[in-house]
Amino acid sequence: MQVQILFKIGILFLFTSLQANYCIQVMSTPINNKRTIIKKASNTIYQPFKLVRVEQRGNFLVFRIGNYINYQTAKTDLLKIKTLSRSAYIRKCDYIKEKTLYLQEKSTNTTPLKNSKLEKVKKSFQTNKSNKFGIDESLLP
């Protein structure tokens, strides 16, 4: 029974990673450099972009921009951001507000994807207590 549930959890995470949107990662740093990364993210040169944020991911802080539906949309902004930060790159990621330490939502360029599949899965983890892991099994493939 436990193996079967763990297998379903694995499939769930694979499914959500395939459904992830794209963002532009400007930098990452160990968690103890919080002041430095927030100072960089709050710089006014990034104001033209939407969802400029610093998120905590494990023992690291990441400075990311946007929540793009596809790679091409992200690439348009990446070309502009590369003039500000050469090491910026596009990656798959979902915007999860609860992991955000700094957020500047203003912009003119991008549109966040609302009600993504990841948000639905996340809600099922928080609200459904019908099984040991709190997973709404109707969301599993």
Protein Blocks (a to p, Z undefined) as FASTA:
>chain_A
ZZmmmmmmmmmmmmmmmmpccdddfbdcdfklmmmmmmmmmpmklmmpghiacddehjbc
cddedjdfbfklmmmmmmmmmmmomkbccddddddfklpmbdcfbdfkbccdehifklmm
mmmmmmmckbmnopafklpZZ
